[in-house]
Amino acid sequence: MSTESTDFHARIAAELADIDAQGLTKPERIIASRQGPEIEVGGRKVLNFCANNYLGLAGAQRIVDAANAASERRGGGTASVRFICGTLDIHKELERSIADYLGFEDAILFAAAFDANGGLFEPLFGAEDAIVSDSLNHASIIDGVRLCKAKRYRFATSDMDDLETQLKAARAEGVRNIVIATDGAFSMDGYIAKLKDIRALADKYDALIMVDDCHATGFLGPQGRGSFAHHGVEIDFLSGTFGKALGGAMGGFICASASVVQLLKQRARPYLFSNALAPSICGASMEAIRIAQGSEGDALRTQLTANAQRYRAAMTEAGFDLLPGEHPIIPVMLGDAKLAQTLAARMLELGVYVIGFSFPVVPRGAARIRTQMSAAHTFEQIDRTVAAFKQAGAELGVI
């Protein structure tokens, strides 16, 4: 091994040791069962309160059956990208299904929601344009904006005065188009974007609106159509995923006007250079959409809301520091990264699977356990989880 190679690996080892010393190591815990409110970890059943499985569909037999039926008919995959020989009828069906469900003219599919945000901005906006982005936006939006030559502005999260200041600055520079980019629901905090206020400012300054609704599609707003429907406003571009409420697999999408979708299909690099979605994912996702948009979806959303309210009230009464909100993401704030990891490990010993979040996923000093409710949780499971938090929290001096 060369000296350069030895030095490189020594540096990597030192960096990993430093991450561990700060309590920032993110362990992988192996799940040996379907995703659901109860999972098998380390050879035993534990309650799961940290999945994005909002409607409880990820392990549902109907989703599995739909995935298997699609694979049986169309195989494992296309072995190609869409424009060469990788477009199946089921891809077009899924695009039509998600566009109709969310109320847009058309949709385009991506291998992941990260790819959707990574492919959105560069084909549509150039050096003559401006992107005004919320400071807490998901990493995929940040990376997508970096790939674009448009001028960049940032506004403090949900601060409409700061947003207006940035819009004024962009207009003063004489830009061609402005797009305001925001998460519909912020994944680490559970905050829902102030889209009514954003819509008013977009109209005032002739700006477009892009929303990432990965943590909203399926369960926020009428029919679970997302944060924009929750606020009753129109937007121009919506990115989302089939990997959370809509089946829990993977795959992303962008909904927009038909012309925008057509241009993205010609120019978006993650679309042009990535294999098409597996048929199983398409089949599962369409079944999840059918469930989400109907009366069964309404019942699941009602249960999800009730679960979140019960958990939030009990944890607040117990003395935990929770971020305020109405979203099923309910962060338990701890501050210290090592404390978050220690509390999560103790919770697992007590039969509850949760994960400590620390830098760089959240800011330094803002470590937390991000708990998430599912429509599949029962009140009894919620009460057991609160009891475990109370025991572990008392042992560690959190409460």
Number of C-alpha atoms within 10 A of each C-alpha: 5 7 7 9 10 10 11 12 11 12 12 11 12 12 12 13 13 13 14 13 11 13 19 22 19 13 9 7 10 10 14 13 12 12 19 21 23 19 19 18 18 12 10 10 16 20 23 27 25 20 23 23 25 29 27 24 28 25 17 15 10 16 25 18 15 21 22 19 16 19 18 12 10 16 13 15 16 17 12 15 17 21 14 9 12 17 16 16 9 19 21 14 14 23 20 18 19 25 21 14 17 22 14 20 15 21 28 25 29 26 19 22 25 22 24 30 29 24 28 27 24 20 18 16 20 17 12 14 21 27 28 25 24 23 16 20 20 20 13 17 28 17 16 18 25 15 14 22 17 23 19 17 18 19 20 13 19 19 15 15 12 15 24 18 13 19 26 12 13 22 17 9 12 11 16 14 18 24 22 24 24 26 27 29 26 22 22 18 21 22 20 23 21 18 25 15 16 23 19 13 18 21 12 11 14 13 23 17 21 26 26 28 25 28 27 30 29 33 29 24 17 17 22 23 21 26 28 26 20 19 18 13 14 14 19 16 21 27 27 29 30 26 21 24 28 31 33 25 20 19 24 21 26 30 26 22 15 14 11 21 21 15 12 24 20 13 16 22 17 22 24 18 12 17 21 24 26 24 26 25 29 27 24 27 28 24 22 25 23 16 22 27 18 12 12 13 21 18 13 22 24 13 20 24 18 16 22 22 15 14 21 24 10 16 20 12 9 15 12 19 15 18 16 12 14 14 23 26 27 26 24 22 21 22 17 19 23 20 19 25 24 16 24 22 18 21 23 19 13 18 19 25 26 24 26 28 28 26 16 9 13 14 11 12 13 16 26 27 26 24 22 22 30 28 24 20 22 14 14 9 18 20 15 16 23 18 16 19 24 20 15 21 18 11 12 13 8 16 14
